[in-house]
Amino acid sequence: MKQSEVIVIGGGLAGSEASWQIAQRGVKVTLYEMRPLKMTPAHKTDKLAELVCSNSLRSKELHKAVGLLKEELRILKSIIMEAAINCEIEGGKALVVDRECFAKYVTERVSNHPLIEIIREEVTEIPKDKIVIIATGPLTSEILAKALAELTEIPYLHFYDAISPIVYAESIDWKKVFIADRYGEEGSYVNCPLTKEEYERFVEELLKAEKVPLHSFEDPKYFEGCLPIEVMAERGKDTLRYGPMKPTGLIDPKTGKEPYAVVQLRPENKEKTLYNIVGFQTKLKYQEQIRIFRMIPGLEKAEFARLGSIHRNTFVNAPLVLKPTLQLKKNPYIFLAGQITGVEGYVESTATGLIAGLNAERLIKGKPLIVPPKETAIGALINYLQTANPKYFQPMNINWGLFPPLKEKVSKKMKYIKLAERALKILQNWIKENLIIE
């Protein structure tokens, strides 16, 4: 298929980044953005890359995974990172930006690029005979979401996001937990047993905790299959014991009996460096989650790779429908980028936009497509989209649990510094080998 341009649908962070990367490499881009013709329930302006939920791009520190991800994007000449640096305001160790300045900067830079044409209209059909990047975000319009569902098969498209917290394995107190599946099956779940007193105190604190108010575009009627744990607790003090904290069929080897209640943790990755707290999706504020979940035996010193949430989202089941190049398995001319891929967060969305853009440009020129090494932050994120269990797939932020472990043993203090050093060295070699920056 001979092509002379790439179509990008969606002018958020991922779509803007993808468009910029393609155009910077000499390929024409037609960028479709439906605002202001049709607004989403969350956006307020017609600007590209409008920040909706927060003006923080999180930590700048290299020993934090998201700090490393931003540094990788900067090295790869990300327009989003360029805008963030130009619009930074005081935020301590976090990269905080002036929202208006940020969106204006991206809009002006992208709009003025001689190879980018912006068309302000809603796309209702996905072109089948062109190279396309779909970067329509978590609030993808219903018409386009339906078109995407037809391409990927409806069971693989999600419209609501019920996320349980994830803890680092190294922060679990393994002396207080036991590994077992129900009814004596071979064990893969980590079980945190609670006494009657511990359970009742946990429920009491859960009911008192501060919650995040719903956004105006969110439906307060939750699906029964993904109720927040605090909503379950409101239905009666024993509801959780018959739900996600059910102890049935689990025998604590220390007592030889079933505990009064159990919190189960499921491995989140093959390396078992991350564990998901099963069924603990929640609307509690983050600090309340940390306080209350550390009341669970074995999690008193838990460190969280991700905290729980429930919100409106549209995303595909990436392990089933996406190639590591971010192409659809069923149509290699269609790429996905941003939160619709199953990543969570502004910086993560930008990273997928950058990779989708690089690969779309390479596809149009007949070059080999690229996949960033999994030792890098960008590569670790994309590797998660490939290797996560599709049965339990949920959106993910970048975190150290996604990275391959170091070969050498180092202190905890040095571990993240060494992971960052390794990532940047491998990234530089990858850039040179693939002539990504000429």
C-alpha positions, -999 to +999 in steps of 0.1 A: +000+000+000+017+032-012+011+060+013+022+096+015+006+106+048-004+093+082-038+101+097-038+107+135-071+107+153-071+126+186-052+157+196-044+149+232-008+143+244-004+110+226-018+122+193+001+155+194+034+136+202+028+110+174+020+138+149+051+157+158+075+127+156+061+117+121+062+152+107+097+158+121+109+129+099+095+144+067+061+127+065+028+146+061+002+142+089-035+149+090-045+153+126-082+151+134-095+167+166-132+169+172-130+198+197-145+224+197-171+210+172-178+183+197-166+186+233-159+157+257-174+158+292-140+166+307-123+190+283-129+228+286-109+242+256-101+235+220-064+234+226-043+203+218-028+184+247-052+199+272-044+186+307-077+176+324-072+159+357-039+174+370-011+198+360+015+175+375+036+152+354+048+136+386+084+131+398+114+146+381+138+124+401+157+097+381+155+072+408+117+072+403+104+052+373+083+081+360+113+105+363+133+080+342+104+078+316+104+116+313+142+117+308+139+090+280+112+111+263+134+142+266+163+123+250+140+112+222+131+149+215+095+147+227+074+178+219+053+171+251+085+172+273+097+203+255+064+220+263+065+208+299+100+222+304+091+255+288+059+258+310+072+245+343+061+261+375+074+256+410+065+220+421+094+208+442+105+173+431+075+171+407+073+184+372+044+208+375+033+229+345+011+259+338-019+242+321-027+271+298+009+277+288+014+240+282-016+235+259-009+267+241+027+258+235+018+224+220-010+238+200+012+265+184+041+242+177+020+214+161-003+238+143+027+257+127+045+226+116+045+227+077+038+190+074+008+189+099-027+197+089-053+199+117-089+191+108-115+200+134-142+173+130-153+141+146-141+109+130-168+083+130-152+056+108-117+043+109-101+044+074-092+009+063-069+018+034-046+043+052-020+043+079-038+055+110-030+062+146-060+062+170-051+083+200-086+093+212-080+088+250-101+075+278-132+094+267-133+082+232-166+091+215-192+063+214-193+062+176-155+058+173-154+033+202-180+012+184-159+013+152-128+002+172-147-025+189-157-040+156-120-041+146-108-057+178-140-077+187-163-063+214-152-084+243-118-068+241-129-032+245-136-018+280-156+012+290-151+013+327-119+010+346-120-008+380-084-008+393-072-026+424-040-014+441-006-031+434+021-036+460+058-043+455+066-079+465+096-068+485+075-047+508+052-076+519+059-091+553+062-127+542+062-140+578+026-129+583+011-143+551+007-177+535+005-189+499-025-210+489-054-213+466-088-223+478-096-259+488-059-270+489-052-263+452-016-255+443-009-221+457-004-189+437-023-164+458-007-146+488-032-146+516-033-120+544-053-135+573-074-112+596-089-120+630-125-108+638-111-078+656-087-069+628-115-073+602-140-051+621-115-024+627-106-025+590-143-021+580-148+007+605-119+027+591-130+020+555-165+035+562-150+066+578-124+073+551-124+102+527-134+095+492-126+111+458-158+128+445-171+116+411-162+137+380-192+153+363-189+128+335-189+097+357-220+076+364-225+071+402-243+038+395-214+013+396-215-021+379-222-048+404-191-066+392-167-038+401-182-022+432-157-001+453-149-019+485-162+010+506-196+007+488-196-031+496-188-023+532-217+001+534-241-028+526-233-045+559-204-054+581-201-089+568-205-081+531-167-080+524-163-114+542-187-128+516-170-109+488-133-102+481-123-110+517-140-144+517-119-170+537-137-201+525-114-229+515-082-212+528-064-228+557-038-208+575-009-232+582+000-213+614-034-221+630-047-250+609-080-232+605-098-208+582-091-172+591-121-149+600-114-130+568-086-129+541-072-103+518-058-121+487-029-108+465-024-121+430+009-120+410+007-092+385+037-102+364+057-134+356+086-122+378+063-119+408+077-085+417+042-070+418+011-082+435-025-070+429-048-067+459-077-087+445-111-070+444-099-038+461-110-012+435-119+019+454-127+056+453-108+063+485-083+092+484-048+080+479-035+088+514-065+071+529-058+040+508-022+039+520-033+043+557-061+018+556-045-009+534-015-009+557-038-021+585-039-054+566-016-080+583+015-084+561+010-051+544+020-028+573+050-015+554+035-020+519+048+002+491+024+008+463+033+006+426-003+017+419-032+027+440-069+018+434-094+037+414-126+035+395-133+058+366-147+060+331-122+048+306-120+032+271-091+008+265-084-023+246-072-056+261-037-049+248-022-084+252-049-098+229-051-071+203-018-052+201+016-060+186+047-047+205+050-021+177+015-008+189-001-020+156-034-039+158-028-076+152-058-077+129-047-046+108-010-036+108-019-003+092-037+008+124-018+019+155-031+028+189-015+053+212-023+068+246-046+055+273-067+035+248-037+011+247-040+003+284-014+027+299-023+051+326-011+086+330+000+116+309+036+107+306+029+071+298+004+082+271+030+104+256+055+075+254+031+053+234+023+083+211+060+087+205+066+050+196+034+048+175+046+079+156+081+065+150+067+032+138+041+048+115+068+068+099+090+037+094+060+017+080+053+044+054+090+044+043+093+006+043+118+006+072+118-022+099+096-013+128+111-009+163+103-020+198+122-003+227+142-026+249+123-037+280+152-025+302+141+011+293+111+027+309+093+031+275+101-006+267+091-018+301+057-001+297+051-016+262+064-050+274+036-049+301+010-044+274+023-075+257+029-099+286+001-090+312-025-117+318-053-108+294-078-123+319-070-096+345-056-069+322-060-033+336-043+000+328-009+005+343+014+034+353+052+030+348+068+016+379+100-003+388+082-036+391+078-037+353+116-036+347+137-068+344+157-072+376+194-063+378+218-092+374+240-080+403+228-076+439+228-041+452+214-023+482+178-011+480+191+025+480+212+019+449+188-004+431+167+023+414+198+044+405+213+013+389+181+005+370+180+041+357+217+040+347+212+007+328+181+021+311+197+052+298+228+033+285+206+008+267+184+035+253+214+054+238+227+023+221+192+015+208+188+050+194+222+047+175+215+012+162+181+022+148+191+057+136+162+071+155+177+105+160+197+116+129 
